[in-house]
Amino acid sequence: MKQFIIALVLFFLIIGGVVYRYIQLIPRNVGIGEVGESPDKRYEARATDYYSESFWGHTRHWFQFEIASVRTGLVLQSLETTPIEGADLGSRSDHRVIHWGEDSNDVTFTFPTVDITMRLRPKKDPE
């Protein structure tokens, strides 16, 4: 009987630890970023700095750049990169990184060490 109680206590301690860790992490991607609407109001560009951590402590950090249709929300183009050195996005930054071309056909994401330009492919836009 004593061994059963010890095993039961250990079982609940292990389950409690697993539940605590799961709640602590709640597996998800956490991101901060910036969104900018095109001059013709048909598209929006998104620059997001993502971070995630697995239950076992594996971490991942990446940047995601997207162009989406405002009307449908459909992502028309997407680019994922490793983090850019010295880049600050969203509320961590005093400057904007998203700069649309006047004709709304391209967007440039401007960082201290690199500029990333994405051009729209009109045939993919459902509008």
C-alpha positions in Angstrom: 0.0 0.0 0.0 2.9 2.4 0.9 4.4 1.9 -2.6 1.1 2.6 -4.3 0.8 5.9 -2.4 4.3 6.9 -3.3 3.7 6.0 -7.0 0.4 8.0 -6.9 2.1 11.0 -5.4 4.9 10.8 -8.0 2.4 10.4 -10.8 0.5 13.6 -9.7 3.8 15.5 -9.3 4.8 14.6 -12.8 1.4 15.4 -14.3 1.4 18.7 -12.3 4.8 19.6 -13.8 3.7 18.8 -17.3 0.5 20.8 -16.9 2.4 23.7 -15.4 5.0 23.8 -18.3 2.2 23.5 -20.9 0.3 26.4 -19.4 3.5 28.4 -19.1 4.2 28.1 -22.8 0.8 27.4 -24.3 2.3 26.4 -27.7 2.0 29.3 -30.0 4.0 31.7 -32.2 4.5 35.1 -30.6 5.1 37.9 -32.9 5.4 41.7 -33.1 5.3 43.6 -36.3 4.1 46.3 -38.6 1.3 46.5 -41.2 1.1 49.0 -44.0 -1.7 49.6 -46.5 -0.9 50.2 -50.2 -1.7 53.7 -51.7 -4.6 52.2 -53.7 -6.0 50.5 -50.5 -6.2 47.1 -52.2 -3.2 45.4 -50.4 -1.5 45.4 -47.1 2.1 44.5 -46.3 3.0 42.8 -43.1 6.5 42.5 -41.5 6.5 40.3 -38.4 9.2 39.2 -36.0 8.2 35.8 -34.7 9.4 33.7 -31.7 8.3 30.3 -30.5 9.4 27.9 -27.8 8.5 24.2 -27.7 7.5 22.2 -24.6 11.1 20.8 -24.4 12.7 24.3 -24.7 13.5 24.3 -28.4 13.3 27.9 -29.6 12.8 29.3 -33.1 13.1 33.0 -34.2 12.3 34.2 -37.7 11.0 37.1 -39.8 7.9 36.8 -42.0 7.1 39.3 -44.8 3.7 39.1 -46.6 1.5 40.9 -49.1 -2.2 40.3 -48.7 -5.4 41.3 -50.3 -7.3 43.7 -48.1 -10.7 42.5 -49.5 -10.2 38.8 -49.1 -7.4 38.5 -46.6 -5.7 36.1 -48.9 -1.9 36.1 -48.7 -0.6 36.8 -52.2 3.1 36.6 -51.4 5.1 35.5 -48.4 8.8 35.4 -47.5 10.4 33.9 -44.4 13.9 34.8 -43.3 16.2 34.4 -40.4 16.2 37.5 -38.1 17.8 40.6 -39.6 20.5 42.1 -37.4 19.6 45.4 -35.9 16.0 45.3 -37.0 13.2 46.5 -34.8 9.6 46.2 -35.7 6.3 47.5 -34.4 6.2 49.1 -30.9 9.9 48.5 -30.4 10.7 50.9 -33.3 10.4 54.7 -33.8 10.6 54.3 -37.6 8.4 52.5 -40.2 10.0 49.7 -42.2 7.2 49.3 -44.8 7.4 51.6 -47.8 4.9 51.1 -50.7 5.7 52.2 -54.3 3.3 55.0 -55.6 1.7 52.6 -58.0 1.0 49.9 -55.3 2.9 47.3 -57.3 5.8 46.9 -55.0 6.7 47.3 -51.3 10.1 47.7 -49.7 10.9 46.6 -46.2 13.7 48.9 -45.1 16.2 47.8 -42.3 19.6 49.2 -41.2 21.5 46.5 -43.0 19.2 45.3 -45.9 16.2 46.3 -48.0 13.8 43.6 -49.1 11.5 44.4 -52.0 8.5 42.4 -53.0 6.7 43.0 -56.3 3.1 42.1 -56.8 2.1 39.5 -59.4 -1.3 40.8 -60.5 -2.5 37.5 -61.9 -2.5 36.0 -58.4 -4.7 38.8 -57.0 -8.3 37.5 -56.9 -9.7 41.1 -57.1 
